[in-house]
Amino acid sequence: MHKEFLMGNAAIALGAVAAGVNVVAGYPGTPSTEVLETVAEHRPDDVYIEWSVNEKAAMELAAGAAYAGARSLVTMKQVGLNVASDPLMSLEYVGVKGGMVILVADDPGPISSQTEQDTRHFSRFSKLPCFDPSSAQEAYEMIQEAFEYSEKYKTPVFLRPTTRVCHGYATIDIKDKSEYYHNKPEGFIKDSKRWVIFPKLSFMNHQKIEARNKELSDVFSSYEKNKLIPACDKYADSKKGIASGGISYTYAMETLKETGMIRHLKVSTPHPFPEKLAVEFLTGLDEVLCLEELDPVIERELIYICGKYHLNTKIIGKLSGDTACAGENTRDSVSNYIHTFLGLDTSKAQELPEPPALPVRPPVLCAGCPHRASFYAVKTAMKGKKTIFCGDIGCYTLGNAMPLDMVDTCLCMGAGLNIAQGVEKVEPDTTCFAFVGDSTFFASAITGVVNAVYNQANMVLVVLDNSTTAMTGHQPHPGTGRTVMGEIVQKINIEQVLRGIGVTEIETINPLELEASVSCVKRMAEKSGVRAIIFKAPCIAVTKPKAPLHVDQDSCIGCKKCIRDLGCPAIVMNDGKICIDASMCTGCHLCSQVCPVCAIAGGDDYE
């Protein structure tokens, strides 16, 4: 063993490698992304790893590997589990041979997600065991234990870290390479009675699953990471207790070291719930405070157990309004909850002075982002016309910000295409645009195009192709021509895919050529049926920027059109004059094409 200072996601990844993982697949999504990337960086030569086209594909690939006896890991964020839920719900009834861990990172806040959904509910819904780490060290250990439980019970299992576990750093104990487990897959053995999901098989396996989960509830009551922590002498006679899980446990322990420990139940396996341990904890207590993210999962389980065993214990938390029902917990909020629960002075809960308020900085598209030019071209071309701009998940969601104001709807990945079709069916006189990025096109938009062509929709698809998966850290996708393992592969051409589906009206253009782009949008808007514009220009983070531009103050008339229309963060006001921040400008020349008096110049020659 040795110590390393690691991010939680890196600890999970190294834990998987130490556990002998053979196959890793996933789709990027904060806060889970670094797990797969770290495995890729540290993988042994015999480990296969891929960024799959979406979470459903990743889930099915990992299942196939586990059918063959491999230890497989599939990674995603909480909303990605929605995409993977179809195979997941059936996979539980079939089971696996090799260990299979489904890592789903939840995002309390939410910090970078559409929802605050809690994967612990999915665990119960799908009848799968769930491990809920409270620290980077525990996450490192838990993923190894998760593989062992998965193999022993022939079932996939969840590992559910939340943002502060995923992105927190700590010095942890990790195994030396000589201590790694090496799994040798047996290979797939044909057995249609096991691997083909017929109704009779599902019925029989359902009964086995229920019996297994009842057994696991007992097993988890003895699992070392589910703990019953006794009270200190100060609270030895107290009839109060705390139940917590995940990062909330870590926050609670930090506070209880100051206040004195009261009877405490740590829940590391929210499903199947460690019922016997919970009964032991609840016996003799009058009141229990539950601390958890995101939903009242532990709280509801304890209320159920109190009713089942006729325990007269009051359970409080989110359902009772004693803790917040939304958002992430913090060290300070948990400290306040505990001080209030124990009847202590809450002013002592925060010993550090309040930091000054930070300035509000709403997220914006980067300076030089080609998406800004794409949105502006469409906005300019469609000015004064009845339109709807259906957005999608990615950097380009930021096109909703003023002054662009170009995202009227955004639901989930790939949904903009079908939403545009739905609006058009109700309002045929509306010109409907659907914006989607290149990575999202491959992940979840292709079926929407098929639906549009088949059902004779009247809409304009706009593919914002910046040659990367920019929002989550520039991961490769099928259109980039490379894989996460460094292989150079054939690029999948978006225009060819569209033509193969049946889209005949397609134009590909550089959005930074503003006049040509505006003309292109006007032409396509006048046509009927499903037509597509591919705005193709690389993300500024994956290409070398050009020399910065500058404002000729003698020519500038101070109209502020560049600021009012574009909202580029590189264009600033300095002492009442419009200037360009050379440290931010990438030389894209969009602003020089917008300026009515040609006062913006410099940079590389623009053609």
TADAZI-V362499 format. One record per helix or strand of 2 or more residues. SS is the DSSP state (hx for helix, st for strand). FROM is the first residue (numbers start at 1). TO is the last residue. Records with the same first field share a line. If there is no record, write none. Layout:
SS = FROM-TO, FROM-TO
//
This chain:
st = 2-7, 23-26, 48-51, 72-77, 100-106, 130-131, 157-159, 169-174, 227-229, 240-244, 263-266, 287-291, 314-316, 387-390, 431-437, 459-465, 505-509, 530-536, 549-551, 571-574, 577-580, 600-602
hx = 8-18, 33-42, 55-67, 78-94, 119-126, 136-153, 163-167, 177-179, 192-195, 199-220, 233-235, 247-259, 275-282, 297-308, 331-341, 346-349, 370-381, 395-400, 415-426, 438-454, 494-501, 514-526, 561-566, 590-594
//
